[in-house]
Amino acid sequence: MRKIILTAAAVLVAMPAFASELTIGQELGKNLDEVKATLSGMGYDVRKGEMEDGLIEVYFVKDNMKGEVYVDGSTGKISRFTEK
């Protein structure tokens, strides 16, 4: 049992934690350029971004993990994000 717990802990420590850096409601910017600049400043490699239905959608890479973030254009806050 102890081996299982230690193995699980090692895996969790080794995984990059986007969740600790990006949170729902966090403000990134109210337009595409602001969101890209904020993410770049946080160390994310921004690959693509677009505005669709009032949401700013940005695809990024960090520590060999891909993800996307959706920001409400009217508030500048994250409405959701995913890691791939």
C-alpha positions in Angstrom: 0.0 0.0 0.0 2.8 2.4 0.8 4.4 1.8 -2.6 1.1 2.8 -4.3 0.8 6.0 -2.3 4.4 7.0 -3.0 4.0 6.2 -6.7 0.8 8.3 -6.9 2.5 11.2 -5.1 5.5 11.0 -7.5 3.3 11.2 -10.5 1.3 14.1 -9.2 4.5 16.0 -8.4 6.0 15.3 -11.8 2.9 16.6 -13.7 2.8 20.3 -14.7 0.0 22.0 -12.8 -1.9 24.4 -15.0 -4.7 24.5 -12.5 -2.4 26.2 -10.0 -1.7 29.0 -12.4 -5.0 29.4 -14.2 -8.3 29.5 -12.4 -11.8 30.2 -13.3 -12.6 33.9 -12.8 -8.9 35.0 -13.1 -8.6 38.1 -15.2 -6.4 37.8 -18.3 -7.5 40.7 -20.4 -10.5 42.0 -22.4 -9.1 41.6 -25.9 -7.1 39.0 -27.7 -3.8 40.9 -27.6 -4.1 41.4 -23.8 -4.9 37.7 -23.2 -1.9 36.6 -25.3 0.4 39.1 -23.6 -0.7 38.0 -20.1 -0.3 34.3 -20.9 3.1 34.9 -22.5 4.2 36.7 -19.4 3.2 33.7 -17.3 5.4 31.5 -19.4 2.9 30.0 -21.8 3.7 29.7 -25.5 0.6 31.0 -27.2 -0.1 29.2 -30.5 -3.4 30.5 -31.7 -6.2 32.8 -30.6 -9.5 33.9 -31.9 -12.7 35.7 -30.8 -15.9 33.8 -31.1 -19.4 34.5 -29.7 -18.0 37.0 -27.2 -15.3 34.5 -25.9 -11.6 34.9 -26.5 -10.3 31.4 -27.2 -6.5 30.9 -26.9 -4.5 27.7 -27.5 -1.2 27.4 -25.6 1.7 25.1 -24.8 3.7 24.9 -21.6 6.0 22.2 -20.3 5.1 20.0 -23.3 1.4 20.1 -22.3 -1.2 21.7 -24.6 -4.3 23.5 -23.4 -6.9 26.1 -24.3 -8.4 28.9 -22.3 -11.7 30.7 -22.9 -12.0 34.3 -21.6 -15.2 36.4 -21.4 -14.5 39.4 -23.6 -16.7 41.7 -21.6 -15.1 40.9 -18.2 -11.7 39.7 -19.2 -12.0 36.7 -16.8 -11.5 33.0 -17.5 -14.8 31.2 -18.1 -13.2 27.8 -18.6 -9.9 26.1 -19.6 -8.8 22.7 -20.6 -5.5 20.8 -20.5 -4.7 18.1 -23.1 
